[in-house]
Amino acid sequence: MLFKRIEEHLQSVVAELCPELDHRQVVVRKCPVPKFGDYQCNSILGLAKRNGSNPREVASKVVERFKVDDALCEAVDVAGPGFINFRLKVSALESVMSDPELAAHCFVKPVAEPRTVVVDFSSPNVAKPMHVGHIRSTNLGDSLCRILRYVGHSVISDNHIGDWGTQFGKLIVGWKNDLDPNALEMDALGEMERLYRMMNQRCDDDPAALDLARSELLKLQQGDEENLKIWHRMIELSRKQFDEIYSRLGVTFDETLGESHYNDRLSDLASSMESAGFAERSEGALVVFFPDDKELKDHPAMIQKSDGAANYTTTDLATLDYRRERWSPDEILYVTDGRQQLHFKQLFRAYSKWRPDDCPNLEHPWFGSIMGKDGKPFKTRSGEVIKLAGLLDEAEERARKIVEEKNPDLDEAQKAEISRIVGIGAIKYADLLPNRQSDYVFDWDTMLALKGNTSPYLQYAYTRIQGIFRKAGISAESIDLSGGIQLQTEEEIALAKHLINFPLILQLVLDEYRPNYLCTYLFELAGFLSRVYENCPILKATPGVRSSRLALVNQAGIVIRQGLDLLGIEVTDVM
C-alpha cells in the first residue's frame, strides 16, 4: 500500500544515511492533522534522541536524500522538532483505486512474516448458562482472530472450557437425587444451574451434605464409572447449548478442550518446576517467587497446594505448555476481563522462568465490564446475571420492531433474517466500540439507533450503496472502468484516502488488540461517503464520471462489508 511504500523507502534511506540508527523502527502512520499531510513519520525523533543527535537535523538529512517517486508524493516536509510529513498525489490515489486486485482485497496485502497465534477466549463453565459477561471475551477474541487471519497470520482459536473443580461434587449429588428429567430436556443448563444452587445452599446449611459432595467429587477424581458418566453427560449437554449460542454469534473454534484435559500433566509439571529450582516449598505449598520483579515480588504464584492439589495457575501452566508443544506458536493471547491481570502476570512470568528458551510472546488483552444505566454491573431488575441467550433474543425482538416500522412491505422471512442480522450486529458493535479497557453502559436505544456510531447505521450505509445500484439498474461487476477511477472533487479525494488506509487501521488494531479503532474507521468512512452523496451527483453525472463514482462508492461498500465482517457482523442488501 502507499504508506508501506513510503515506509520501506524511508527505512532504506535511514539505513544508508544513519547506520547507527535502527531503521526497522522507522514507521509511517496517518498524519494526525490532515492539513500537514496524509502520512507522518515521527520515529526519527526518538531514534535520534537516543543516539544523542539533533532530531530535526537528522530528519532534514533524511528528507534531502529521500528520492520520492514523482508519481507518489507531492511534497515531503520536516515539521516541528523532527516530524516528516508526506502528502500524496491524486494520481497515485487514482492508480491504487483503479487496481482491481488491490481493490478486491481492500488494499490489504498479506504480512511478509506470518506468525502462528493462539487466541484463548470465551471460556464458559460447564453446567452454567453463558451470561452477559461472556459477550466481551467472545466478541473481542473472535474479532482478533478474524483480523489476524485476514492479514495472513496462522490462527488457532481455542475455547478453554471450565469442566473441572469442586462444584462437580455438589452437582453429582444433586443429579443423583433431585434431577428433573423433563426440565433437563427443556433447558439442560437451566436445570443444572438449579441443581447447583440448591446443593450449594444445602452444603452451606448442612455439613453432612458438604461431606457427601466431597465424597462424590473424590469418586469422580478416582474414575468412578457412574460419576464419570454423569460428568460426561453434563459436558455434552453444556457444549450443545454453548454451540447454539456460538452459532447465533457466528463464532467458531479450532480447539475446544476443558481444564480436565490437562489433569495428567499437573503432577509432572509441579515436579519439573521444583526439581529445576523454579519453584520452592513454602508452608507446605509449592510456590514460584519473583524476587527480581518489582510488581510481583510480593505476589508469588502458588502452583500446588499444601495438600498436593493443583489450582487455576497449575492448569494454566499445563495448558500453556501443551499449546507450545502442539503448535509452537509465536504468540498466545488470553482474552479475559481485567480482574485477572495479576493472575496472567504471574502465569507469564512463571512460565518464562520455566521455559526461558522456548516461551512464546504472551499477551493479555483484558477488558472492562458491562454496566447498566445505573452505573452498576448490568443485571436483571431482580439482580440476577442476564443470560446470553435471552439477551440475543431480546436484541432480535427489538430489531424486528424497527424493521417492521421502517420497511413493513418485507415478507416474514426477510423480516426475521434482517432482524437477526441487525439485532446481533448491534450488540456486537456496541461491545467492540469502546476502548476494551473501559467499562461501558449497555443501552438498547443507543445501540439500535440508525444514526450515530452504531452497527445499524453502518449496515444502512451498506444497503444504501446497494440501493444506488438497484436504482441504476446495473451490477457492480458491469461498471465500465476503462477510464479508471477519476477523483475530481475534495469529497472524492477524501473518501479515497480514507479507503486506502484500511490496512493501516488493521495494523493499528493488531498492535494494541483494539478493534475499536476499526469501529471508528468505519464510522468515519460512512461520514466521508455521506459527503460524497451530498456534493457529487452519481447517477445524474456524465457517463465517465458516473462510472467512476459508482466504482468509488462500490469500493466503500466493499470495505464496509469487510470491516464489519472482521468485527463478526453481517450485512444485508435491504433494511
C-alpha positions as CSV (number, residue, x, y, z in Angstrom):
1,M,0.0,0.0,0.0
2,L,1.1,3.6,-0.5
3,F,2.0,4.2,3.2
4,K,4.0,1.0,3.1
5,R,5.9,2.0,0.0
6,I,6.8,5.3,1.7
7,E,7.8,3.5,4.9
8,E,10.0,1.0,3.1
9,H,11.8,3.7,1.1
10,L,12.2,5.8,4.2
11,Q,13.8,2.8,6.1
12,S,16.3,2.2,3.3
13,V,17.3,5.9,3.4
14,V,17.8,5.8,7.2
15,A,19.8,2.6,6.9
16,E,22.1,4.2,4.3
17,L,22.4,7.6,5.8
18,C,22.3,6.8,9.6
19,P,23.6,3.2,10.0
20,E,23.9,3.9,13.8
21,L,20.0,4.1,14.0
22,D,17.7,1.1,13.9
23,H,16.0,1.6,10.6
24,R,13.5,-1.2,11.4
25,Q,11.9,1.1,14.0
26,V,11.1,3.7,11.4
27,V,7.3,3.6,10.8
28,V,4.9,5.7,8.8
29,R,1.4,6.4,10.2
30,K,-1.6,8.5,9.2
31,C,-0.9,12.2,9.9
32,P,-3.0,13.3,12.9
33,V,-3.5,16.8,11.4
34,P,-4.6,16.4,7.7
35,K,-3.6,20.0,6.8
36,F,0.0,19.0,7.4
37,G,-0.1,15.9,5.2
38,D,-1.5,12.5,4.6
39,Y,1.1,10.4,6.4
40,Q,3.7,11.2,9.0
41,C,6.9,9.6,10.4
42,N,7.9,10.7,14.0
43,S,10.2,7.7,14.6
44,I,13.3,9.8,13.7
45,L,12.6,11.9,16.8
46,G,13.1,9.1,19.3
47,L,15.8,7.3,17.5
48,A,18.0,10.5,17.1
49,K,17.5,11.5,20.7
50,R,18.6,8.0,22.0
51,N,21.6,8.3,19.8
52,G,22.5,11.8,21.1
53,S,21.8,13.5,17.7
54,N,19.6,16.5,16.8
55,P,16.3,15.0,15.6
56,R,15.4,17.9,13.2
57,E,18.9,17.9,11.6
58,V,18.7,14.1,11.1
59,A,15.1,14.4,9.7
60,S,16.3,17.1,7.3
61,K,19.2,15.0,6.0
62,V,16.8,12.1,5.5
63,V,14.3,14.2,3.5
64,E,17.2,15.6,1.4
65,R,18.2,12.0,0.5
66,F,14.6,10.8,0.1
67,K,14.2,10.4,-3.7
68,V,10.5,10.1,-3.7
69,D,8.8,8.8,-6.9
70,D,7.2,11.8,-8.6
71,A,4.1,9.7,-9.1
72,L,3.7,9.1,-5.4
73,C,4.1,12.3,-3.3
74,E,3.5,16.0,-3.9
75,A,5.7,17.0,-1.0
76,V,7.9,15.7,1.8
77,D,8.5,18.2,4.6
78,V,10.1,18.4,8.0
79,A,7.9,19.9,10.7
80,G,8.3,20.7,14.4
81,P,11.2,19.0,16.3
82,G,11.7,16.3,13.6
83,F,8.4,15.0,12.2
84,I,8.4,14.1,8.5
85,N,5.1,14.7,6.6
86,F,4.1,13.2,3.3
87,R,1.3,14.4,1.0
88,L,0.1,12.0,-1.7
89,K,-0.5,12.9,-5.3
90,V,-4.1,12.5,-6.5
91,S,-2.8,10.5,-9.5
92,A,-1.2,8.0,-7.0
93,L,-4.6,7.6,-5.3
94,E,-6.4,7.1,-8.7
95,S,-3.8,4.5,-9.7
96,V,-4.4,2.5,-6.5
97,M,-8.2,2.9,-6.5
98,S,-8.3,1.7,-10.1
99,D,-6.3,-1.5,-9.4
100,P,-8.9,-4.3,-9.4
101,E,-6.8,-6.8,-7.5
102,L,-5.9,-4.3,-4.7
103,A,-9.5,-3.1,-4.5
104,A,-10.9,-6.6,-4.3
105,H,-8.7,-7.2,-1.2
106,C,-9.5,-3.8,0.4
107,F,-5.9,-2.8,-0.4
108,V,-4.6,-5.3,2.1
109,K,-1.5,-7.4,1.3
110,P,-0.6,-10.5,3.3
111,V,2.0,-9.8,6.0
112,A,5.6,-10.5,5.0
113,E,6.3,-12.6,8.1
114,P,3.2,-14.5,9.2
115,R,3.0,-15.7,12.8
116,T,1.3,-18.6,14.4
117,V,-1.0,-17.1,17.1
118,V,-3.2,-19.0,19.6
119,V,-6.2,-16.9,20.9
120,D,-7.8,-18.2,24.1
121,F,-11.2,-16.6,24.5
122,S,-14.9,-17.1,25.7
123,S,-14.2,-20.0,28.2
124,P,-17.7,-20.7,29.7
125,N,-18.1,-23.1,32.6
126,V,-19.8,-26.5,32.2
127,A,-23.3,-26.7,33.8
128,K,-23.7,-23.0,33.8
129,P,-25.6,-20.9,31.2
130,M,-23.5,-18.4,29.3
131,H,-24.3,-14.9,30.5
132,V,-23.8,-11.3,29.5
133,G,-20.3,-11.4,31.0
134,H,-19.2,-13.8,28.3
135,I,-20.0,-11.5,25.4
136,R,-16.9,-9.3,25.7
137,S,-14.4,-12.1,25.6
138,T,-16.3,-13.9,22.8
139,N,-16.6,-10.8,20.6
140,L,-13.1,-9.4,21.2
141,G,-11.4,-12.8,20.8
142,D,-13.4,-13.6,17.6
143,S,-12.7,-10.2,16.1
144,L,-8.9,-10.5,16.8
145,C,-8.9,-14.0,15.2
146,R,-10.7,-12.7,12.1
147,I,-8.3,-9.8,11.7
148,L,-5.2,-11.9,12.3
149,R,-6.3,-14.4,9.7
150,Y,-7.3,-11.7,7.2
151,V,-3.8,-10.1,7.1
152,G,-2.2,-13.5,6.7
153,H,-1.3,-15.0,10.1
154,S,-2.0,-18.6,11.1
155,V,-4.5,-18.6,13.9
156,I,-5.8,-21.2,16.4
157,S,-8.9,-20.2,18.2
158,D,-9.1,-22.0,21.5
159,N,-12.0,-22.3,23.9
160,H,-10.7,-23.3,27.3
161,I,-13.8,-24.6,29.0
162,G,-14.2,-24.9,32.8
163,D,-15.2,-28.6,33.3
164,W,-13.4,-29.5,36.5
165,G,-13.4,-28.5,40.1
166,T,-15.2,-28.8,43.5
167,Q,-18.6,-27.7,42.1
168,F,-19.0,-31.1,40.3
169,G,-19.2,-33.0,43.6
170,K,-22.3,-30.9,44.5
171,L,-23.7,-31.2,41.0
172,I,-23.4,-35.0,41.0
173,V,-25.2,-35.3,44.4
174,G,-28.0,-33.1,43.0
175,W,-28.1,-35.0,39.7
176,K,-28.5,-38.4,41.5
177,N,-31.1,-37.3,44.0
178,D,-33.1,-34.3,42.7
179,L,-32.8,-34.2,38.9
180,D,-35.9,-33.3,36.9
181,P,-35.6,-35.2,33.6
182,N,-38.2,-33.1,31.9
183,A,-36.5,-29.8,32.9
184,L,-33.2,-31.3,31.7
185,E,-34.7,-32.0,28.3
186,M,-36.2,-28.5,28.0
187,D,-33.3,-26.5,29.3
188,A,-30.3,-28.5,30.4
189,L,-28.1,-25.6,31.6
190,G,-31.1,-24.1,33.5
191,E,-31.7,-27.4,35.3
192,M,-28.0,-27.9,36.1
193,E,-27.9,-24.3,37.4
194,R,-30.9,-25.1,39.6
195,L,-29.3,-28.2,41.0
196,Y,-26.1,-26.4,41.8
197,R,-27.8,-23.5,43.6
198,M,-29.9,-26.0,45.6
199,M,-26.9,-28.1,46.6
200,N,-24.7,-25.0,47.3
201,Q,-27.3,-23.8,49.8
202,R,-27.8,-27.3,51.2
203,C,-24.0,-27.7,51.7
204,D,-23.9,-24.3,53.5
205,D,-26.6,-25.4,55.9
206,D,-25.6,-29.0,56.5
207,P,-22.1,-30.2,57.0
208,A,-23.2,-33.8,56.1
209,A,-24.3,-32.6,52.7
210,L,-20.9,-31.0,52.1
211,D,-19.2,-34.2,53.2
212,L,-21.3,-36.2,50.7
213,A,-20.4,-33.7,47.9
214,R,-16.7,-34.1,48.7
215,S,-17.1,-37.9,48.7
216,E,-18.7,-37.8,45.2
217,L,-16.0,-35.5,43.9
218,L,-13.3,-37.8,45.2
219,K,-15.1,-40.7,43.4
220,L,-15.1,-38.7,40.2
221,Q,-11.4,-37.9,40.5
222,Q,-10.6,-41.6,41.1
223,G,-12.5,-42.6,38.0
224,D,-15.8,-43.9,39.4
225,E,-17.8,-45.2,36.4
226,E,-21.2,-43.8,37.4
227,N,-19.8,-40.4,38.3
228,L,-17.8,-40.2,35.1
229,K,-20.9,-41.0,33.1
230,I,-22.8,-38.2,34.8
231,W,-19.9,-35.7,34.4
232,H,-19.6,-36.5,30.6
233,R,-23.3,-36.0,30.2
234,M,-23.1,-32.6,31.8
235,I,-20.3,-31.7,29.4
236,E,-22.2,-33.0,26.4
237,L,-25.4,-31.0,27.3
238,S,-23.4,-27.9,28.1
239,R,-21.4,-27.9,24.9
240,K,-24.6,-28.4,22.9
241,Q,-26.1,-25.2,24.3
242,F,-22.8,-23.4,24.1
243,D,-22.6,-24.3,20.4
244,E,-26.2,-22.9,19.8
245,I,-25.0,-19.6,21.2
246,Y,-21.8,-19.6,19.2
247,S,-23.8,-20.4,16.0
248,R,-26.1,-17.4,16.6
249,L,-23.0,-15.2,17.1
250,G,-21.2,-16.7,14.1
251,V,-18.2,-17.7,16.3
252,T,-16.2,-20.9,15.7
253,F,-13.3,-22.5,17.4
254,D,-10.4,-24.6,16.1
255,E,-9.9,-26.2,19.5
256,T,-12.3,-26.8,22.5
257,L,-10.8,-28.5,25.4
258,G,-11.7,-28.5,29.1
259,E,-9.5,-28.0,32.1
260,S,-9.7,-31.7,32.7
261,H,-7.8,-32.4,29.5
262,Y,-4.6,-31.3,31.3
263,N,-5.0,-33.2,34.6
264,D,-2.5,-35.8,33.7
265,R,0.2,-33.1,33.2
266,L,-0.2,-31.4,36.6
267,S,1.8,-33.6,38.8
268,D,4.8,-33.9,36.4
269,L,4.7,-30.1,35.9
270,A,5.0,-29.4,39.6
271,S,7.8,-31.9,40.0
272,S,9.7,-30.5,37.0
273,M,9.5,-26.9,38.3
274,E,10.5,-27.9,41.8
275,S,13.4,-30.1,40.7
276,A,14.7,-27.4,38.4
277,G,14.6,-24.9,41.2
278,F,12.0,-22.6,39.6
279,A,9.5,-23.4,42.4
280,E,10.1,-24.0,46.1
281,R,8.2,-25.1,49.2
282,S,6.6,-22.5,51.4
283,E,4.5,-23.7,54.3
284,G,3.9,-27.0,52.5
285,A,2.8,-25.4,49.3
286,L,4.8,-25.2,46.1
287,V,5.3,-21.6,45.1
288,V,7.1,-19.6,42.4
289,F,8.7,-16.4,43.8
290,F,9.6,-13.4,41.7
291,P,12.2,-11.5,43.8
292,D,13.6,-9.6,40.9
293,D,10.2,-8.3,39.7
294,K,9.0,-5.1,41.4
295,E,5.4,-5.7,40.5
296,L,5.3,-9.4,41.6
297,K,7.9,-9.7,44.3
298,D,5.1,-9.6,46.9
299,H,2.7,-11.8,44.8
300,P,4.2,-15.3,44.4
301,A,2.3,-17.8,42.4
302,M,1.2,-21.0,44.1
303,I,1.2,-23.9,41.7
304,Q,0.5,-26.7,44.2
305,K,-1.5,-26.5,47.5
306,S,-0.1,-27.9,50.7
307,D,-2.3,-31.0,50.4
308,G,-0.9,-31.7,46.9
309,A,-3.9,-30.4,45.0
310,A,-3.5,-28.3,41.8
311,N,-5.1,-24.9,41.2
312,Y,-6.0,-22.5,38.5
313,T,-2.4,-21.5,37.9
314,T,-1.2,-25.1,37.7
315,T,-3.8,-25.9,35.0
316,D,-3.0,-22.7,33.0
317,L,0.7,-23.6,33.1
318,A,0.0,-27.1,31.8
319,T,-2.3,-25.7,29.1
320,L,0.3,-23.2,28.0
321,D,2.9,-26.0,27.8
322,Y,0.5,-28.2,25.8
323,R,0.0,-25.3,23.3
324,R,3.7,-24.8,23.0
325,E,4.3,-28.5,22.2
326,R,1.4,-28.8,19.8
327,W,1.5,-25.7,17.7
328,S,4.9,-24.0,18.5
329,P,3.1,-20.6,18.5
330,D,4.9,-17.3,18.2
331,E,2.2,-15.7,20.3
332,I,-0.6,-16.6,22.7
333,L,-3.4,-14.1,23.5
334,Y,-5.6,-14.6,26.6
335,V,-8.8,-12.5,26.2
336,T,-10.3,-12.2,29.7
337,D,-11.6,-9.4,31.9
338,G,-9.3,-7.1,33.8
339,R,-9.8,-8.8,37.2
340,Q,-7.4,-11.5,36.0
341,Q,-4.5,-9.2,35.3
342,L,-2.4,-10.3,38.3
343,H,-3.1,-14.0,37.5
344,F,-1.8,-13.6,34.0
345,K,1.2,-11.6,35.0
346,Q,2.1,-14.4,37.4
347,L,1.4,-17.0,34.8
348,F,3.5,-15.4,32.1
349,R,6.4,-14.7,34.5
350,A,6.4,-18.2,35.9
351,Y,6.3,-19.9,32.5
352,S,9.1,-17.7,31.2
353,K,11.2,-18.8,34.2
354,W,10.4,-22.4,33.5
355,R,10.8,-22.3,29.7
356,P,13.1,-19.3,29.1
357,D,14.4,-20.5,25.7
358,D,11.1,-21.6,24.3
359,C,8.5,-19.2,25.6
360,P,6.2,-17.6,23.0
361,N,5.1,-14.0,23.3
362,L,2.3,-14.0,25.9
363,E,-0.3,-11.2,25.9
364,H,-3.4,-10.5,28.0
365,P,-5.7,-8.2,26.1
366,W,-8.0,-7.6,29.0
367,F,-11.3,-5.7,29.0
368,G,-13.6,-3.8,31.4
369,S,-17.2,-4.5,32.5
370,I,-20.6,-4.0,31.0
371,M,-22.6,-1.6,33.2
372,G,-26.3,-0.8,33.4
373,K,-27.7,2.8,33.2
374,D,-27.5,3.0,36.9
375,G,-23.7,2.6,36.8
376,K,-23.7,-0.8,38.3
377,P,-22.9,-4.2,36.7
378,F,-25.6,-5.0,34.1
379,K,-28.1,-7.3,35.6
380,T,-31.8,-8.1,35.6
381,R,-34.2,-6.0,37.7
382,S,-34.2,-8.8,40.3
383,G,-30.4,-8.6,40.4
384,E,-29.7,-11.8,38.6
385,V,-27.0,-12.1,35.9
386,I,-28.5,-11.8,32.4
387,K,-28.4,-15.0,30.3
388,L,-26.8,-14.5,27.0
389,A,-29.4,-16.5,25.0
390,G,-32.1,-14.2,26.4
391,L,-30.1,-11.1,25.6
392,L,-29.8,-12.2,21.9
393,D,-33.5,-13.0,21.8
394,E,-34.3,-9.5,23.0
395,A,-31.9,-7.9,20.5
396,E,-33.7,-9.7,17.6
397,E,-37.1,-8.8,19.0
398,R,-36.2,-5.1,19.4
399,A,-34.7,-5.1,15.9
400,R,-37.8,-6.7,14.5
401,K,-39.9,-3.7,15.7
402,I,-37.6,-1.3,13.9
403,V,-37.6,-3.3,10.7
404,E,-41.4,-3.5,10.6
405,E,-41.6,0.2,11.2
406,K,-39.1,1.1,8.5
407,N,-40.0,-1.5,5.9
408,P,-43.4,-3.1,6.5
409,D,-43.7,-4.5,3.0
410,L,-40.9,-7.1,3.5
411,D,-42.1,-10.7,3.8
412,E,-41.9,-12.6,7.1
413,A,-38.7,-14.5,6.2
414,Q,-36.9,-11.3,5.2
415,K,-38.1,-9.5,8.4
416,A,-36.8,-12.4,10.5
417,E,-33.4,-12.5,8.8
418,I,-32.8,-8.8,8.8
419,S,-33.9,-8.6,12.5
420,R,-31.3,-11.3,13.3
421,I,-28.6,-9.5,11.4
422,V,-29.4,-6.1,12.8
423,G,-30.0,-7.2,16.4
424,I,-27.0,-9.4,16.8
425,G,-24.8,-6.9,15.0
426,A,-26.0,-4.1,17.3
427,I,-24.9,-6.0,20.4
428,K,-21.5,-6.9,18.9
429,Y,-20.7,-3.4,17.7
430,A,-21.8,-1.7,20.9
431,D,-19.5,-4.1,22.8
432,L,-16.5,-3.6,20.5
433,L,-16.8,0.2,20.0
434,P,-15.4,1.3,23.4
435,N,-11.8,1.1,24.3
436,R,-11.7,-2.5,25.5
437,Q,-10.2,-1.5,28.9
438,S,-13.1,0.8,29.6
439,D,-16.4,-0.1,31.3
440,Y,-19.4,0.8,29.1
441,V,-23.1,1.3,29.6
442,F,-25.5,-1.2,27.9
443,D,-28.2,0.9,26.3
444,W,-30.7,-0.7,23.8
445,D,-31.8,2.6,22.4
446,T,-28.3,3.8,21.6
447,M,-27.0,0.5,20.1
448,L,-30.1,0.0,17.8
449,A,-30.2,3.6,16.6
450,L,-30.0,4.2,12.8
451,K,-28.0,7.4,13.5
452,G,-24.7,7.8,15.2
453,N,-21.8,5.3,15.6
454,T,-23.8,2.1,15.6
455,S,-23.9,-1.1,13.7
456,P,-27.4,-0.4,12.2
457,Y,-26.1,2.9,10.9
458,L,-23.1,1.2,9.1
459,Q,-25.4,-1.6,7.9
460,Y,-27.7,1.0,6.5
461,A,-24.8,2.8,4.8
462,Y,-24.0,-0.5,3.1
463,T,-27.6,-1.1,2.0
464,R,-27.8,2.5,0.6
465,I,-25.0,1.7,-1.7
466,Q,-26.8,-1.5,-2.9
467,G,-29.9,0.7,-3.4
468,I,-27.9,3.0,-5.7
469,F,-27.0,0.1,-7.9
470,R,-30.6,-1.2,-7.9
471,K,-31.8,2.3,-9.0
472,A,-29.1,2.4,-11.7
473,G,-30.2,-1.0,-12.9
474,I,-26.7,-2.4,-13.1
475,S,-24.4,-4.6,-11.0
476,A,-21.1,-3.5,-9.6
477,E,-19.3,-6.0,-11.9
478,S,-20.7,-4.3,-15.0
479,I,-19.3,-0.8,-14.3
480,D,-17.2,0.5,-17.2
481,L,-13.9,1.3,-15.7
482,S,-11.9,1.6,-18.9
483,G,-11.1,5.2,-17.9
484,G,-10.2,4.2,-14.3
485,I,-11.4,6.0,-11.2
486,Q,-11.2,9.8,-11.5
487,L,-11.1,11.8,-8.3
488,Q,-12.3,15.2,-9.3
489,T,-13.6,16.7,-6.0
490,E,-12.3,17.2,-2.5
491,E,-15.0,14.8,-1.2
492,E,-14.0,12.0,-3.6
493,I,-10.3,12.5,-2.7
494,A,-11.0,12.4,1.0
495,L,-13.0,9.2,0.6
496,A,-10.3,7.6,-1.5
497,K,-7.6,8.5,1.0
498,H,-9.7,7.0,3.8
499,L,-10.3,3.8,1.9
500,I,-6.7,3.1,1.2
501,N,-5.9,3.4,4.9
502,F,-7.9,0.3,5.7
503,P,-4.7,-1.9,6.0
504,L,-3.1,0.7,8.2
505,I,-6.1,0.6,10.6
506,L,-5.9,-3.2,10.8
507,Q,-2.3,-2.9,11.7
508,L,-3.1,-0.5,14.5
509,V,-5.8,-2.8,15.8
510,L,-3.3,-5.7,16.0
511,D,-0.6,-3.6,17.5
512,E,-2.8,-2.9,20.5
513,Y,-5.5,-5.6,20.2
514,R,-8.2,-2.9,20.0
515,P,-11.0,-3.4,17.4
516,N,-12.5,-0.1,18.5
517,Y,-10.0,1.5,16.1
518,L,-11.8,-0.4,13.3
519,C,-15.2,0.7,14.5
520,T,-14.1,4.4,14.5
521,Y,-12.6,3.9,11.0
522,L,-15.9,2.5,9.6
523,F,-17.9,5.3,11.2
524,E,-15.7,7.9,9.7
525,L,-15.9,6.1,6.3
526,A,-19.7,6.4,6.4
527,G,-19.2,10.1,7.0
528,F,-16.9,10.5,4.0
529,L,-19.4,8.6,1.9
530,S,-22.3,10.9,3.0
531,R,-20.3,13.9,1.9
532,V,-19.8,12.4,-1.5
533,Y,-23.6,11.8,-1.8
534,E,-24.3,15.4,-0.8
535,N,-21.8,17.1,-3.1
536,C,-21.1,14.7,-6.0
537,P,-24.0,13.6,-8.2
538,I,-23.7,10.0,-9.1
539,L,-26.5,8.7,-11.3
540,K,-27.0,12.1,-13.0
541,A,-23.3,12.6,-13.8
542,T,-21.9,12.3,-17.3
543,P,-21.2,8.7,-18.3
544,G,-17.4,8.6,-17.5
545,V,-17.9,10.4,-14.2
546,R,-20.9,8.3,-13.4
547,S,-18.9,5.1,-13.8
548,S,-16.0,6.4,-11.7
549,R,-18.3,7.5,-8.8
550,L,-20.2,4.2,-8.9
551,A,-16.9,2.4,-8.7
552,L,-15.8,4.6,-5.8
553,V,-18.9,4.1,-3.7
554,N,-18.9,0.4,-4.5
555,Q,-15.4,0.2,-3.1
556,A,-16.6,2.0,0.0
557,G,-19.3,-0.7,0.3
558,I,-16.7,-3.5,-0.1
559,V,-14.7,-2.0,2.7
560,I,-17.7,-1.5,5.0
561,R,-18.8,-5.1,4.4
562,Q,-15.3,-6.5,5.0
563,G,-14.7,-4.3,8.0
564,L,-18.0,-5.3,9.6
565,D,-17.2,-9.0,8.9
566,L,-13.9,-8.6,10.7
567,L,-16.0,-7.4,13.7
568,G,-18.1,-10.6,13.3
569,I,-21.1,-8.5,11.9
570,E,-23.1,-9.4,8.9
571,V,-24.7,-7.0,6.3
572,T,-27.9,-7.2,4.3
573,D,-28.8,-5.7,0.9
574,V,-32.1,-4.4,2.2
575,M,-33.1,-2.9,5.6
